[in-house]
């Protein structure tokens, strides 16, 4: 017998960012970057400010231009992997119900992190992992480039116009918009410029995301 949750909805797909959207990892990210900055004798607040709006290699180029970026990245990876094992993580309210209600073949994760870390965090927070995960290693350009979201649509076998992007950050919102997708913002007091709809929390967005996918809110409860 085929599980009905393995069958995609009526041609609609949902693409989720991870950190800040499904997983509350702000404190973890800040701690990792503070520790990394300490290793290089840098001001932790300034490093974190740069890291919030750039990819790691771009961050290194700005804050330690005289250091080997490969070494800098190796140190960062070591700290991030340790945080996955020992850090405290929580899933945003509504995440477990929402992801379990969506058909597995009708949603994907699009993250600037790496898949093994996502899997580690999801295992610790009870979140399911879909067949399609587009991580930092899967694309040559990261957000705000549209490439990650376009790659996810390609792997799902769908068109960008049939995809809903759920994001919390400006770079991710820009990536989704440039990909030609519907973009909704969550987990912020104010709407990120450009989003088609804004929700103050992921929980508030749950019934609308399910409706986009052709499901009812009650599907998230059973």
N, C-alpha and C positions, 0 to 999 in steps of 0.2 A: 504494500500500500504506500502511495506517495504522500509524504507530509506536505500539506497545503502551504506550509511556510517555506518550502523549497521552491515554490512557484512564484515568479515575480508578479507584481500587480499589473494594472493595465498600462504598461509602457512607461511607468514612472520610476525613477531611481533617486536614492538619497545618498549624498556624499558628505561624510562627517569629518571635520577637523577633529583632532584628539585633545591635545593639551589646551585647557581653557574652555573647551566645548563639552567634552564628555568626562574628562578627568580633571580634577582640581589639582594642578601641579605648580601653581605659582610659587608657593613657599619652597618647594623642592628645587625649582629652577633658580630661584634667587640664592639658595644655599649653595648649589653647585657652582654658580658663577662667583659667589663670594669666596669660596674655597679656592677656585681656580685663580682668581685675582690675587689672593694671598700668596700663592706659589710664586708669583712673578712680582710681588711687591707693588701692586697697583691699587688704586682707589676702587674699592668694590662697587660703590654706587655708580661711578662713572662707567665702569665696565658693564654693569648690568643694564644701564641706560642704553648703551650701544648695542648690547646683545639682544635687547628686546626688538630692535628694528632691523637687524642684519643677520645673515647666516654666519656660522662660526668662523669660516675663513675670512669673511669680510670684517668680522669683529677683530680678529687677530691683526689684520692689516692696519686697522685704525689704532688699536691700543698697544700693540707690541710689534711695530713694523720691522724691527731689527731681529726678531726671533724667527726660528724655523717654524713655519705654520704646521708642518707635519708633527713636530714635537708638541706644539700647543694643542693640536687636535687630539693627539694620543692621551695627553693629560686630561683633557675634557672628557673623552670617552671613558677613561678609567673612573673618573668621578661620577659620571652619569650611570655607568653600569653598577657601581657600588650603591648609588642611590636607589636604583630599581630593586636591589636586593634588601636594603635596610631602611629606606625612607618610608614615611607614612603617606599613603595615598587614599583619596576618597573619590568616588564617582559622584558627579552632580546628580541631584535629585531628579528622578525620572529617567535616567540613562539606562538602567537595567531593564525596566519595563519596556521602554521604547525599542531598544535594540532586539530584545527577545520577541517583540510583536512583529517586527518587520520581516518579510521573507528574506532568507539568507542571500539569495541571488539578486536582491533588489537594492542592496546598499553596499557601501564601501567606506574604507578609512583612507583619508588623504592627509599625511602628516609630514612635517619637516624633521621628525625624529626617525629612529630606525626600528624596523619591525620587531626585532628581538626584545627591545625595550617596551614597545607597545604591548606585546604578548605578555611580558612579565607584569606590567601594571594591570592589564586586564584580568590576568589570572588572580591577582591579589584583590581586585575590586568586584569580581563576579560578573564582568562584562564579557559577552560572547565576541569572538573574532570572526569576521566574515571571510569568504574565500578571496576577496580582492582587497589588498592593502598596498597602497602606493606610498612608499617611504622615501627617505632622502637618497637611498641607493638606487632607486628605480628610475630616476629622472636626472637629466643633466642641468636642469634649471629648477630652482625652488620658488615658492611663493615670494613675491607677488606675480611671478610669471604664471600664465594660464596652463603651462605644460603639465603640472601634477594632476589638475582636475580633468584636463583633456585625456590624459593617459588612463585615468580611472574610468571615464566614459567609454573609452576604447575597449578596455578589458571587460567591461560589463556588456559590451555589444550594443550600446545605445547612443543616441544623439545628445549633444550638449543641451539642446532646448528641452529635453525630457528629464533633465537632472535638477535636483534641488541641492544646493550647497548650504550646510549649516556651519557657521563660523562665529568666532568671537573677536578676531583680530583684524585690524585694517589690511595687513598684507594678504591675509586669506580671503577677505572680502573682495579685494581688488583682483586676486587671482580668479575667483569664481566669476566675477563680472566680465573680465577679459576673455574668459572661456565661453561666454555667451549663455551662462546658466542663471537660473533663479537663485538668488542669494538671500538667506535669512540670517539675522544676527541674534545671538543669545548671550546671556550672562553678563550684561552690562547695563548700567543705569541709563546711559544715553546711547542712541543708535549710532553705529559706525556709518560714516557717510557712504551713500551708494546702495545700502541694503534695500531690498524690496519690502521686507517686513522686519520689525524689531520686536524681540521678546525680552523682558528683563531677566528671565531665567529659562533654563532648558525645560523645566517642568511646565512652564506656561506654554511652551511651543509644542509639547507632546501631541495633543489632539490634532493640531494643525498639520504637523509632519505626517501623522498617520493618515489624515484625510488626503494629503497630497499623494500618498502612496496607494490610495484607494481602500484604506482600512478605517475602522471605527475606533474611537478612543477606548471602548471596552476591550478591544483586542490586546491592549497593553496591560490588562489586569488578569488575563487568563491565557 
